[in-house]
Amino acid sequence: MKFTKSIKPEDVKRDWILIDAKDKVFGRVITEIATILRGKHKPYYTPHVDCGDYVVVINAEKVKFSTSKKLEDKYYKHTGYFGNLKEETVEKLLKNNPEKLFKLATRGMLPKTKLGRKMLKKLKVYAGEKHPHTAQVKGN
């Protein structure tokens, strides 16, 4: 009888992957990022273990959207006080804070647990081409 091997957290080998978002479609980039953060691209993927890699995204401000309607989408947050529902459009976030836009979109594709929050910490997003992770990222 054959058994499926389940990897342990201490056996996970993490790589640093560089993604250039320039002229790529936003939704497809986010899907790729979420897959890498979860570790689903690895043959030893285990759902209850964080086996994903670190992801460095550069040129976040130069990402494209497939339709103009997508730029009108909104992200909401509430402070807890009456009448304090805040909203930001995707277009405004892309212009002012593309790092936050990428984190919010990726967070929606990860598990809503402690494990998901741990995975999101491995995402590093930069608006321009410069990033401080040149020593870790291969092929840079």
DSSP file (Angstrom, degrees, kcal/mol; ACC not computed):
  #  RESIDUE AA STRUCTURE BP1 BP2  ACC     N-H-->O    O-->H-N    N-H-->O    O-->H-N    TCO  KAPPA ALPHA  PHI   PSI    X-CA   Y-CA   Z-CA
    1    1 A M              0   0    0      0, 0.0     2,-0.3     0, 0.0     0, 0.0   0.000 360.0 360.0 360.0 137.9    0.0    0.0    0.0
    2    2 A K        -     0   0    0      0, 0.0     2,-0.4     0, 0.0     0, 0.0  -0.783 360.0-155.5-103.4 144.7    1.3    3.5   -0.9
    3    3 A F        -     0   0    0     -2,-0.3     2,-0.4     0, 0.0     0, 0.0  -0.885  18.7-118.6-118.5 148.9    1.0    6.5    1.3
    4    4 A T        -     0   0    0     -2,-0.4     2,-0.3     1,-0.0     0, 0.0  -0.721  32.8-127.2 -82.8 130.7    0.9   10.2    0.5
    5    5 A K        -     0   0    0     -2,-0.4     2,-0.5     1,-0.0    -1,-0.0  -0.616  16.4-154.2 -80.7 136.0    3.8   12.0    2.2
    6    6 A S        -     0   0    0     -2,-0.3     2,-0.1    40,-0.0    40,-0.1  -0.955  17.9-131.4-110.1 124.6    2.8   15.0    4.3
    7    7 A I        -     0   0    0     -2,-0.5     5,-0.0    37,-0.4    44,-0.0  -0.427  13.3-133.2 -78.1 148.6    5.6   17.6    4.7
    8    8 A K    >   -     0   0    0     -2,-0.1     3,-1.6     1,-0.1     4,-0.4  -0.696  23.0-114.1 -96.7 153.2    6.5   19.0    8.1
    9    9 A P  G >  S+     0   0    0      0, 0.0     3,-0.9     0, 0.0    -1,-0.1   0.824 115.6  54.8 -57.3 -32.7    7.1   22.8    8.6
   10   10 A E  G 3  S+     0   0    0      1,-0.2    -3,-0.0     3,-0.0     0, 0.0   0.656 102.7  57.8 -77.4 -13.3   10.8   22.4    9.3
   11   11 A D  G <  S+     0   0    0     -3,-1.6     2,-0.3     2,-0.1    -1,-0.2   0.468  79.2 113.6 -92.0  -2.8   11.3   20.5    6.0
   12   12 A V    <   -     0   0    0     -3,-0.9     2,-0.6    -4,-0.4    40,-0.1  -0.527  53.6-154.5 -76.2 131.5   10.0   23.3    3.8
   13   13 A K        -     0   0    0     -2,-0.3     2,-0.4    38,-0.1    -2,-0.1  -0.934  13.0-155.4-106.1 121.1   12.6   25.0    1.5
   14   14 A R        -     0   0    0     -2,-0.6     2,-0.2    39,-0.1    39,-0.1  -0.799   9.1-169.4-102.8 137.3   11.7   28.5    0.6
   15   15 A D        -     0   0    0     -2,-0.4    39,-2.6    39,-0.0     2,-0.5  -0.697  23.7-120.5-110.7 168.4   12.8   30.4   -2.5
   16   16 A W  E     -a   54   0A   0    120,-0.4   122,-0.8    -2,-0.2     2,-0.5  -0.969  28.4-164.6-111.1 123.4   12.5   34.1   -3.4
   17   17 A I  E     -a   55   0A   0     37,-2.5    39,-3.0    -2,-0.5     2,-0.5  -0.932   7.4-149.1-115.2 130.6   10.6   34.7   -6.6
   18   18 A L  E     -a   56   0A   0     -2,-0.5     2,-0.5   120,-0.2    39,-0.2  -0.851  12.5-171.3 -99.6 127.1   10.7   38.0   -8.4
   19   19 A I  E     -a   57   0A   0     37,-3.0    39,-2.4    -2,-0.5     2,-0.7  -0.979  11.9-153.7-121.0 123.5    7.5   39.1  -10.4
   20   20 A D  E     -a   58   0A   0     -2,-0.5    39,-0.2    37,-0.2    37,-0.1  -0.864   7.4-170.5 -95.9 113.7    7.6   42.1  -12.7
   21   21 A A    >   +     0   0    0     37,-2.4     3,-1.8    -2,-0.7    43,-0.3   0.400  38.1 133.1 -86.5   3.0    4.0   43.4  -12.9
   22   22 A K  T 3  S-     0   0    0      1,-0.3    41,-0.2    36,-0.2     3,-0.1  -0.371  84.6  -9.4 -62.3 124.9    4.8   45.9  -15.7
   23   23 A D  T 3  S+     0   0    0     39,-2.0     2,-0.3     1,-0.2    -1,-0.3   0.686 104.2 127.7  60.6  23.7    2.1   45.6  -18.5
   24   24 A K    <   -     0   0    0     -3,-1.8    40,-2.9    38,-0.1     2,-0.3  -0.778  69.8 -99.0-104.0 155.4    0.5   42.5  -17.0
   25   25 A V  B  >  -c   64   0B   0     -2,-0.3     4,-2.0    38,-0.2     3,-0.3  -0.576  30.3-133.7 -75.4 131.4   -3.2   42.1  -16.2
   26   26 A F  H  > S+     0   0    0     38,-2.7     4,-2.4    -2,-0.3     5,-0.2   0.887  99.8  49.1 -54.9 -51.1   -3.8   42.7  -12.5
   27   27 A G  H  > S+     0   0    0      1,-0.2     4,-2.0     2,-0.2    -1,-0.2   0.860 111.3  49.4 -62.4 -37.5   -6.1   39.7  -11.7
   28   28 A R  H  > S+     0   0    0     -3,-0.3     4,-1.9     2,-0.2    -1,-0.2   0.861 110.7  50.2 -71.1 -35.5   -3.7   37.2  -13.4
   29   29 A V  H  X S+     0   0    0     -4,-2.0     4,-2.4     2,-0.2    -2,-0.2   0.922 110.5  49.8 -66.4 -43.6   -0.7   38.6  -11.5
   30   30 A I  H  X S+     0   0    0     -4,-2.4     4,-2.6     1,-0.2    -2,-0.2   0.890 109.7  51.2 -63.3 -39.9   -2.6   38.3   -8.2
   31   31 A T  H  X S+     0   0    0     -4,-2.0     4,-2.0     2,-0.2    -1,-0.2   0.910 110.7  48.5 -62.9 -42.6   -3.6   34.7   -8.9
   32   32 A E  H  X S+     0   0    0     -4,-1.9     4,-1.9     2,-0.2    -2,-0.2   0.908 112.0  49.4 -63.3 -42.6    0.0   33.8   -9.7
   33   33 A I  H  X S+     0   0    0     -4,-2.4     4,-2.7     1,-0.2    -2,-0.2   0.930 110.8  49.2 -62.4 -46.9    1.1   35.5   -6.4
   34   34 A A  H  X S+     0   0    0     -4,-2.6     4,-2.0     1,-0.2     6,-0.2   0.875 109.7  52.0 -63.1 -38.0   -1.5   33.7   -4.3
   35   35 A T  H  X>S+     0   0    0     -4,-2.0     5,-1.6     2,-0.2     4,-1.4   0.907 112.6  44.9 -64.0 -42.2   -0.5   30.3   -5.8
   36   36 A I  H  <5S+     0   0    0     -4,-1.9    17,-1.7     2,-0.2    -2,-0.2   0.899 111.5  52.4 -70.1 -40.6    3.1   30.9   -5.0
   37   37 A L  H  <5S+     0   0    0     -4,-2.7    15,-0.5    15,-0.2    -1,-0.2   0.872 112.1  45.9 -63.9 -36.5    2.4   32.1   -1.5
   38   38 A R  H  <5S-     0   0    0     -4,-2.0    13,-0.7    -5,-0.2    -1,-0.2   0.780 109.2-124.8 -76.4 -26.4    0.3   29.0   -0.7
   39   39 A G  T ><5 +     0   0    0     -4,-1.4     3,-1.6    -5,-0.2    -3,-0.2   0.633  64.9 138.6  92.4  15.4    2.9   26.7   -2.2
   40   40 A K  T 3 < +     0   0    0     -5,-1.6    -4,-0.1     1,-0.3     5,-0.1   0.639  64.1  65.7 -70.6 -12.7    0.5   25.0   -4.6
   41   41 A H  T 3  S+     0   0    0     -6,-0.6    -1,-0.3    -5,-0.1    -5,-0.1   0.520  87.7  87.2 -84.5  -4.7    3.1   25.0   -7.4
   42   42 A K  S X  S-     0   0    0     -3,-1.6     3,-1.2     1,-0.1     9,-0.0  -0.697  79.8-131.0 -97.1 147.8    5.3   22.6   -5.4
   43   43 A P  T 3  S+     0   0    0      0, 0.0    -1,-0.1     0, 0.0    -3,-0.0   0.747 106.6  53.5 -68.6 -21.7    4.9   18.8   -5.6
   44   44 A Y  T 3  S+     0   0    0      7,-0.1   -37,-0.4    -5,-0.1     2,-0.1  -0.048  76.2 157.4-103.2  32.6    4.8   18.5   -1.8
   45   45 A Y    <   -     0   0    0     -3,-1.2    -6,-0.1    -5,-0.1    -5,-0.1  -0.349  17.4-175.3 -58.8 130.2    2.0   21.0   -1.2
   46   46 A T    >   -     0   0    0      3,-0.3     3,-1.6     1,-0.1     5,-0.3  -0.994  21.4-143.9-129.7 123.2    0.2   20.3    2.1
   47   47 A P  T 3  S+     0   0    0      0, 0.0    -1,-0.1     0, 0.0     4,-0.0   0.804  97.8  47.4 -60.5 -33.0   -2.8   22.4    2.9
   48   48 A H  T 3  S+     0   0    0      2,-0.1     2,-0.4     3,-0.0    67,-0.0   0.375 104.1  71.4 -93.7   6.9   -2.2   22.8    6.7
   49   49 A V  S <  S-     0   0    0     -3,-1.6     2,-1.4   -11,-0.1    -3,-0.3  -0.966  83.0-123.8-122.7 138.7    1.5   23.7    6.3
   50   50 A D        +     0   0    0     -2,-0.4   -11,-0.1     1,-0.2   -38,-0.1  -0.661  48.4 152.9 -78.9  94.7    2.9   27.0    5.0
   51   51 A C        +     0   0    0     -2,-1.4    -1,-0.2   -13,-0.7   -38,-0.1   0.122  29.9 118.0-112.5  20.0    5.0   25.7    2.2
   52   52 A G        -     0   0    0    -15,-0.5   -15,-0.2   -14,-0.1     2,-0.2  -0.259  58.4-116.4 -83.4 172.8    5.0   28.7   -0.1
   53   53 A D        -     0   0    0    -17,-1.7     2,-0.3   -39,-0.1   -37,-0.2  -0.537  30.8 -94.5-102.1 168.7    7.8   30.9   -1.3
   54   54 A Y  E     -a   16   0A   0    -39,-2.6   -37,-2.5    -2,-0.2     2,-0.4  -0.633  39.0-153.5 -79.4 143.4    8.6   34.6   -0.7
   55   55 A V  E     -ab  17 123A   0     67,-2.2    69,-3.0    -2,-0.3     2,-0.5  -0.984  10.8-167.9-125.6 127.7    7.3   36.8   -3.5
   56   56 A V  E     -ab  18 124A   0    -39,-3.0   -37,-3.0    -2,-0.4     2,-0.5  -0.968   9.6-164.9-113.2 119.3    8.8   40.2   -4.5
   57   57 A V  E     -ab  19 125A   0     67,-3.1    69,-2.5    -2,-0.5     2,-0.3  -0.910   7.4-174.7-107.7 125.8    6.7   42.3   -6.9
   58   58 A I  E     +a   20   0A   0    -39,-2.4   -37,-2.4    -2,-0.5   -36,-0.2  -0.792  62.5  28.7-115.7 163.2    8.2   45.2   -8.7
   59   59 A N    >   +     0   0    0     69,-2.2     3,-1.3    -2,-0.3    68,-0.2   0.874  66.9 158.9  57.4  42.2    6.6   47.8  -11.0
   60   60 A A  G >   +     0   0    0     66,-1.8     3,-1.0    68,-0.3    67,-0.2   0.799  67.0  59.5 -64.9 -29.1    3.3   47.5   -9.1
   61   61 A E  G 3  S+     0   0    0     66,-1.2    -1,-0.3     1,-0.2    67,-0.1   0.644  98.8  59.2 -75.6 -13.0    2.2   50.9  -10.3
   62   62 A K  G <  S+     0   0    0     -3,-1.3   -39,-2.0    65,-0.3    -1,-0.2   0.173  75.6 125.8-102.3  16.9    2.5   49.9  -14.0
   63   63 A V    <   -     0   0    0     -3,-1.0     2,-0.3   -41,-0.2   -38,-0.2  -0.401  50.9-137.6 -73.6 153.5    0.0   47.0  -13.8
   64   64 A K  B     -c   25   0B   0    -40,-2.9   -38,-2.7   -43,-0.3     2,-0.4  -0.754   3.2-141.0-112.3 159.3   -2.9   47.0  -16.3
   65   65 A F        -     0   0    0     -2,-0.3   -40,-0.1   -40,-0.2     3,-0.0  -0.923  14.2-135.6-117.5 145.9   -6.6   46.2  -16.0
   66   66 A S  S    S+     0   0    0     -2,-0.4     2,-0.3     1,-0.1    -1,-0.1   0.815  89.0  21.1 -72.7 -29.9   -8.6   44.3  -18.6
   67   67 A T        -     0   0    0      1,-0.1     4,-0.5    -3,-0.0     3,-0.4  -0.953  69.3-129.1-135.3 157.1  -11.6   46.7  -18.3
   68   68 A S  S >  S+     0   0    0     -2,-0.3     3,-0.6     1,-0.2     4,-0.5   0.747 106.6  68.5 -74.0 -22.4  -12.1   50.2  -17.2
   69   69 A K  G >  S+     0   0    0      1,-0.2     3,-1.3     2,-0.2     4,-0.3   0.847  90.5  61.8 -63.3 -33.4  -15.0   49.0  -15.1
   70   70 A K  G >  S+     0   0    0     -3,-0.4     3,-1.4     1,-0.3    -1,-0.2   0.816  94.1  62.3 -63.5 -30.8  -12.5   47.2  -12.8
   71   71 A L  G <  S+     0   0    0     -3,-0.6    20,-1.9    -4,-0.5    19,-0.4   0.718  97.7  58.8 -67.4 -19.9  -10.9   50.5  -11.9
   72   72 A E  G <  S+     0   0    0     -3,-1.3    -1,-0.3    -4,-0.5    -2,-0.2   0.483  79.2 116.1 -89.2  -3.3  -14.2   51.6  -10.3
   73   73 A D    <   -     0   0    0     -3,-1.4    17,-2.1    -4,-0.3     2,-0.4  -0.250  57.0-140.0 -61.2 156.1  -14.3   48.6   -7.9
   74   74 A K  E     -D   89   0C   0     15,-0.2     2,-0.4    16,-0.1    15,-0.2  -0.922  13.4-151.7-126.9 146.6  -14.1   49.6   -4.2
   75   75 A Y  E     -D   88   0C   0     13,-2.8    13,-2.2    -2,-0.4     2,-0.3  -0.960  23.7-155.6-110.4 134.5  -12.4   48.4   -1.1
   76   76 A Y  E     +D   87   0C   0     -2,-0.4     2,-0.3    11,-0.2    11,-0.2  -0.799  15.9 176.9-112.4 150.6  -14.2   49.2    2.2
   77   77 A K  E     -D   86   0C   0      9,-2.3     9,-3.2    -2,-0.3     2,-0.4  -0.982  14.0-151.5-146.2 149.9  -13.1   49.5    5.8
   78   78 A H  E     -D   85   0C   0     -2,-0.3     7,-0.2     7,-0.2    -2,-0.0  -0.979   8.7-155.5-126.0 134.1  -15.0   50.4    8.9
   79   79 A T        -     0   0    0      5,-1.4     3,-0.1    -2,-0.4    -1,-0.1   0.676  48.4-108.8 -80.9 -17.7  -13.5   52.2   11.9
   80   80 A G  S    S+     0   0    0      1,-0.5     2,-0.2     4,-0.2     5,-0.1   0.233  86.1 107.0 106.5 -12.2  -16.1   50.8   14.3
   81   81 A Y  S >  S-     0   0    0      3,-0.2     3,-1.5     1,-0.1    -1,-0.5  -0.651  82.9 -86.2 -97.1 157.0  -17.9   54.2   14.8
   82   82 A F  T 3  S+     0   0    0      1,-0.3    -1,-0.1    -2,-0.2    -3,-0.0  -0.362 110.9   8.1 -62.0 134.4  -21.3   55.1   13.4
   83   83 A G  T 3  S+     0   0    0      1,-0.1    -1,-0.3    -2,-0.1    -5,-0.0   0.648  93.3 118.5  73.6  15.9  -21.1   56.5    9.9
   84   84 A N    <   +     0   0    0     -3,-1.5    -5,-1.4     2,-0.1     2,-0.8  -0.219  24.8 139.9-111.2  44.4  -17.4   55.7    9.4
   85   85 A L  E     -D   78   0C   0     -7,-0.2     2,-0.3    -6,-0.1    -7,-0.2  -0.791  36.4-161.8 -83.9 114.4  -17.5   53.4    6.5
   86   86 A K  E     -D   77   0C   0     -9,-3.2    -9,-2.3    -2,-0.8     2,-0.4  -0.768   7.3-169.5-100.3 143.0  -14.6   54.4    4.4
   87   87 A E  E     -D   76   0C   0     -2,-0.3     2,-0.4   -11,-0.2   -11,-0.2  -0.986   7.9-171.9-133.5 145.5  -14.2   53.4    0.7
   88   88 A E  E     -D   75   0C   0    -13,-2.2   -13,-2.8    -2,-0.4     2,-0.1  -0.999  20.8-131.3-133.6 136.1  -11.4   53.6   -1.8
   89   89 A T  E  >  -D   74   0C   0     -2,-0.4     4,-2.2   -15,-0.2   -15,-0.2  -0.477  21.9-119.6 -82.1 158.7  -11.6   52.9   -5.5
   90   90 A V  H  > S+     0   0    0    -17,-2.1     4,-2.7   -19,-0.4     5,-0.2   0.875 114.3  55.7 -64.0 -38.0   -9.0   50.7   -7.2
   91   91 A E  H  > S+     0   0    0    -20,-1.9     4,-1.6   -18,-0.3    -1,-0.2   0.908 109.3  46.0 -62.0 -42.5   -8.0   53.5   -9.4
   92   92 A K  H  > S+     0   0    0    -21,-0.3     4,-2.7     2,-0.2     5,-0.4   0.900 113.5  49.0 -68.0 -41.7   -7.2   55.8   -6.4
   93   93 A L  H  X S+     0   0    0     -4,-2.2     4,-2.5     1,-0.2     8,-0.3   0.898 109.5  52.4 -64.0 -40.7   -5.3   53.0   -4.6
   94   94 A L  H  < S+     0   0    0     -4,-2.7    -1,-0.2     1,-0.2    -2,-0.2   0.872 114.8  42.4 -63.6 -36.7   -3.3   52.2   -7.7
   95   95 A K  H  < S+     0   0    0     -4,-1.6    -2,-0.2    -5,-0.2    -1,-0.2   0.916 128.2  26.3 -75.6 -44.2   -2.3   55.9   -8.0
   96   96 A N  H  < S+     0   0    0     -4,-2.7    -3,-0.2     1,-0.2    -2,-0.2   0.868 137.9   6.9 -90.8 -40.5   -1.6   56.6   -4.3
   97   97 A N     X  +     0   0    0     -4,-2.5     4,-1.5    -5,-0.4     3,-0.5  -0.573  56.2 167.8-148.8  76.5   -0.6   53.2   -2.8
   98   98 A P  H  > S+     0   0    0      0, 0.0     4,-2.2     0, 0.0     5,-0.2   0.784  79.7  63.5 -64.9 -25.6   -0.2   50.3   -5.2
   99   99 A E  H  > S+     0   0    0      1,-0.2     4,-2.0     2,-0.2     5,-0.1   0.922 103.7  47.1 -62.7 -43.1    1.5   48.2   -2.4
  100  100 A K  H  > S+     0   0    0     -3,-0.5     4,-2.7     1,-0.2     5,-0.2   0.883 109.3  54.8 -65.9 -38.9   -1.7   48.3   -0.4
  101  101 A L  H  X S+     0   0    0     -4,-1.5     4,-2.3    -8,-0.3     5,-0.2   0.923 109.3  46.6 -60.7 -45.7   -3.8   47.4   -3.5
  102  102 A F  H  X S+     0   0    0     -4,-2.2     4,-2.3     1,-0.2    -1,-0.2   0.898 113.2  49.0 -65.2 -40.4   -1.7   44.3   -4.1
  103  103 A K  H  X S+     0   0    0     -4,-2.0     4,-2.4     2,-0.2    -2,-0.2   0.914 112.3  48.0 -66.1 -42.5   -1.9   43.2   -0.4
  104  104 A L  H  X S+     0   0    0     -4,-2.7     4,-1.2     2,-0.2    -2,-0.2   0.919 114.2  45.8 -64.9 -43.5   -5.7   43.6   -0.2
  105  105 A A  H  < S+     0   0    0     -4,-2.3     4,-0.5    -5,-0.2    -1,-0.2   0.895 115.0  46.9 -67.7 -39.8   -6.3   41.7   -3.5
  106  106 A T  H >X S+     0   0    0     -4,-2.3     3,-1.5     1,-0.2     4,-0.6   0.884 105.6  59.6 -69.3 -37.8   -3.9   38.9   -2.5
  107  107 A R  H >< S+     0   0    0     -4,-2.4     3,-0.8     1,-0.3    -1,-0.2   0.849  99.0  59.3 -58.9 -34.0   -5.4   38.6    1.0
  108  108 A G  T 3< S+     0   0    0     -4,-1.2    -1,-0.3     1,-0.2    -2,-0.2   0.714 106.2  47.7 -67.6 -20.2   -8.8   37.9   -0.6
  109  109 A M  T <4 S+     0   0    0     -3,-1.5    -1,-0.2    -4,-0.5    -2,-0.2   0.477 100.7  78.1 -99.5  -4.2   -7.3   34.8   -2.3
  110  110 A L  S << S-     0   0    0     -3,-0.8     6,-0.1    -4,-0.6   -75,-0.0  -0.607  96.4 -80.1-100.2 163.8   -5.6   33.3    0.7
  111  111 A P        -     0   0    0      0, 0.0     2,-1.1     0, 0.0    -1,-0.1  -0.300  35.9-126.6 -60.9 146.6   -7.1   31.4    3.6
  112  112 A K  S    S+     0   0    0      4,-0.1     2,-0.2    -4,-0.1    -4,-0.0  -0.365  78.4  89.3 -91.6  54.8   -8.8   33.5    6.3
  113  113 A T  S  > S-     0   0    0     -2,-1.1     4,-1.9     1,-0.0     5,-0.2  -0.717  98.2 -83.9-135.6-176.9   -6.9   32.0    9.1
  114  114 A K  H  > S+     0   0    0     -2,-0.2     4,-1.9     1,-0.2     5,-0.1   0.871 128.6  55.4 -59.6 -36.8   -3.6   32.4   11.1
  115  115 A L  H  > S+     0   0    0      1,-0.2     4,-2.0     2,-0.2    -1,-0.2   0.892 105.3  51.2 -64.4 -40.5   -1.9   30.5    8.3
  116  116 A G  H  > S+     0   0    0      2,-0.2     4,-2.0     1,-0.2    -1,-0.2   0.885 109.2  50.2 -64.2 -39.7   -3.2   32.9    5.7
  117  117 A R  H  X S+     0   0    0     -4,-1.9     4,-1.0     1,-0.2    -1,-0.2   0.862 109.7  51.4 -66.6 -35.3   -1.9   35.9    7.6
  118  118 A K  H  < S+     0   0    0     -4,-1.9     4,-0.3     1,-0.2     3,-0.3   0.883 109.3  50.5 -67.1 -38.4    1.5   34.2    7.9
  119  119 A M  H >< S+     0   0    0     -4,-2.0     3,-1.6     1,-0.2    -2,-0.2   0.890 104.7  57.3 -65.7 -39.5    1.5   33.6    4.2
  120  120 A L  H >< S+     0   0    0     -4,-2.0     3,-1.6     1,-0.3    -1,-0.2   0.775  94.4  66.6 -65.8 -25.9    0.7   37.2    3.4
  121  121 A K  T 3< S+     0   0    0     -4,-1.0    -1,-0.3    -3,-0.3    -2,-0.2   0.677  91.2  64.3 -68.4 -15.8    3.8   38.4    5.4
  122  122 A K  T <  S+     0   0    0     -3,-1.6   -67,-2.2    -4,-0.3     2,-0.5   0.386  82.2  97.2 -88.2   4.4    5.9   36.7    2.7
  123  123 A L  E <   -b   55   0A   0     -3,-1.6     2,-0.5   -69,-0.2   -67,-0.2  -0.846  51.9-174.7 -97.4 124.5    4.7   39.2    0.1
  124  124 A K  E     -b   56   0A   0    -69,-3.0   -67,-3.1    -2,-0.5     2,-0.4  -0.980   5.8-171.9-120.2 119.8    6.9   42.2   -0.6
  125  125 A V  E     -b   57   0A   0     -2,-0.5     2,-0.4   -69,-0.2   -67,-0.2  -0.931   5.5-176.9-118.9 135.2    5.5   44.8   -3.1
  126  126 A Y        -     0   0    0    -69,-2.5   -66,-1.8    -2,-0.4   -65,-0.1  -0.995  23.8-145.5-133.0 136.9    7.3   47.8   -4.5
  127  127 A A  S    S+     0   0    0     -2,-0.4   -66,-1.2   -68,-0.2   -65,-0.3   0.881  84.8  34.5 -68.6 -39.4    5.9   50.5   -6.8
  128  128 A G  S    S-     0   0    0      2,-0.3   -69,-2.2   -69,-0.2   -68,-0.3  -0.134  98.1 -90.6-101.3-162.3    9.1   51.0   -8.8
  129  129 A E  S    S+     0   0    0    -71,-0.2     2,-0.3   -70,-0.1    -3,-0.0   0.711  94.3  91.5 -86.3 -21.5   11.9   48.7  -10.0
  130  130 A K        +     0   0    0      2,-0.0    -2,-0.3   -72,-0.0   -71,-0.1  -0.550  47.8 162.6 -80.2 136.7   14.2   49.2   -6.9
  131  131 A H        -     0   0    0     -2,-0.3     3,-0.5   -73,-0.1   -73,-0.0  -0.987  42.1-129.9-149.4 151.3   13.9   46.7   -4.0
  132  132 A P  S    S+     0   0    0      0, 0.0     3,-0.3     0, 0.0    -2,-0.0   0.287  91.6  81.4 -84.9  11.9   16.1   45.8   -1.1
  133  133 A H     >  +     0   0    0      1,-0.2     4,-2.2     2,-0.1     3,-0.5   0.001  47.4 119.9-107.3  28.4   15.9   42.0   -1.7
  134  134 A T  T  4 S+     0   0    0     -3,-0.5     6,-0.2     1,-0.2    -1,-0.2   0.822  73.7  55.7 -64.6 -29.6   18.6   41.7   -4.4
  135  135 A A  T  4 S+     0   0    0     -3,-0.3    -1,-0.2     1,-0.2    -2,-0.1   0.843 113.1  40.3 -70.7 -32.7   20.7   39.3   -2.3
  136  136 A Q  T  4 S+     0   0    0     -3,-0.5  -120,-0.4     2,-0.1     2,-0.3   0.865  97.9  82.5 -84.7 -37.4   17.8   36.9   -1.8
  137  137 A V  S >< S-     0   0    0     -4,-2.2     3,-0.6  -122,-0.1     2,-0.2  -0.523  74.4-137.1 -77.0 128.4   16.2   36.9   -5.3
  138  138 A K  T 3  S+     0   0    0   -122,-0.8  -120,-0.2    -2,-0.3    -2,-0.1  -0.534  81.9  24.4 -81.1 149.4   17.9   34.6   -7.8
  139  139 A G  T 3         0   0    0     -2,-0.2    -1,-0.2     1,-0.1    -2,-0.0   0.798 360.0 360.0  71.1  30.0   18.5   35.8  -11.4
  140  140 A N    <         0   0    0     -3,-0.6    -2,-0.1    -6,-0.2    -1,-0.1   0.412 360.0 360.0-105.5 360.0   18.5   39.4  -10.5
